[in-house]
Amino acid sequence: MRDNSLKGLLMLGSLLGIIGLIFIFFSHDLGTSLTNTLVAGSDYAASTYESKVKTNTLIILVTGIILSVVGLSTVVFALYKMENIKY
């Protein structure tokens, strides 16, 4: 792989990792706002609302973890390949 494509891969991995960390740190706020948007016009019981908040928060948390792992793996791969090109 060329050096320019590895730098692009490194930047992509960093971006995915940052987005994943944002999802992880703000998962509760994002899950709550997503649930509020989805049930705004409907009448739900409090237990159903809490269940939907928990479900949406968990979905966003898992998505953040997956993005962070993919980003970290991409960064490690790109750095490894960049070191191999130098020698």
C-alpha positions as CSV (number, residue, x, y, z in Angstrom):
1,M,0.0,0.0,0.0
2,R,1.2,3.5,-0.7
3,D,2.0,6.0,2.1
4,N,-0.9,8.3,1.1
5,S,-3.5,5.6,1.3
6,L,-2.2,4.5,4.6
7,K,-2.4,8.1,5.9
8,G,-6.0,8.2,4.7
9,L,-6.7,4.8,6.4
10,L,-5.1,6.2,9.6
11,M,-7.4,9.3,9.5
12,L,-10.5,7.1,8.8
13,G,-9.7,4.9,11.7
14,S,-9.1,7.9,14.0
15,L,-12.5,9.4,12.9
16,L,-14.3,6.1,13.5
17,G,-12.7,5.9,17.0
18,I,-13.7,9.4,17.9
19,I,-17.3,9.0,16.7
20,G,-17.4,5.7,18.6
21,L,-16.2,7.4,21.8
22,I,-18.8,10.2,21.3
23,F,-21.5,7.5,21.0
24,I,-20.2,5.8,24.2
25,F,-20.0,8.9,26.3
26,F,-23.3,10.4,25.2
27,S,-25.3,7.2,24.8
28,H,-27.8,8.0,27.5
29,D,-28.5,11.5,26.2
30,L,-28.8,10.2,22.6
31,G,-31.0,7.3,23.7
32,T,-33.3,9.5,25.6
33,S,-33.7,12.1,22.8
34,L,-34.3,9.3,20.3
35,T,-37.0,7.8,22.4
36,N,-38.6,11.2,23.0
37,T,-38.7,11.7,19.2
38,L,-40.2,8.3,18.5
39,V,-42.9,8.4,21.2
40,A,-43.7,12.2,21.0
41,G,-47.2,11.7,19.5
42,S,-48.1,8.4,21.2
43,D,-49.4,7.6,24.6
44,Y,-47.1,5.1,26.3
45,A,-47.0,3.9,29.9
46,A,-44.1,4.9,32.1
47,S,-42.7,1.3,32.1
48,T,-42.8,1.1,28.3
49,Y,-41.1,4.4,28.0
50,E,-38.3,3.4,30.4
51,S,-37.9,0.2,28.5
52,K,-37.6,2.0,25.2
53,V,-35.1,4.4,26.7
54,K,-33.0,1.5,28.0
55,T,-33.2,-0.3,24.6
56,N,-32.2,2.8,22.6
57,T,-29.4,3.6,25.0
58,L,-28.0,0.1,24.7
59,I,-28.2,0.1,20.9
60,I,-26.2,3.4,20.8
61,L,-23.7,2.1,23.3
62,V,-23.1,-1.1,21.4
63,T,-22.8,0.9,18.1
64,G,-20.2,3.2,19.8
65,I,-18.2,0.2,21.0
66,I,-18.2,-1.4,17.6
67,L,-17.1,1.8,15.9
68,S,-14.3,2.3,18.5
69,V,-13.0,-1.2,18.0
70,V,-13.1,-0.9,14.2
71,G,-11.3,2.4,14.4
72,L,-8.7,1.2,16.8
73,S,-8.1,-1.9,14.6
74,T,-7.8,0.2,11.5
75,V,-5.3,2.6,13.2
76,V,-3.2,-0.3,14.5
77,F,-3.2,-1.9,11.0
78,A,-2.2,1.3,9.3
79,L,0.6,2.0,11.7
80,Y,1.9,-1.5,11.4
81,K,1.9,-1.2,7.6
82,M,3.6,2.2,7.8
83,E,6.4,0.8,9.9
84,N,6.9,-2.1,7.4
85,I,7.2,0.3,4.5
86,K,9.9,2.3,6.3
87,Y,12.2,-0.7,6.5
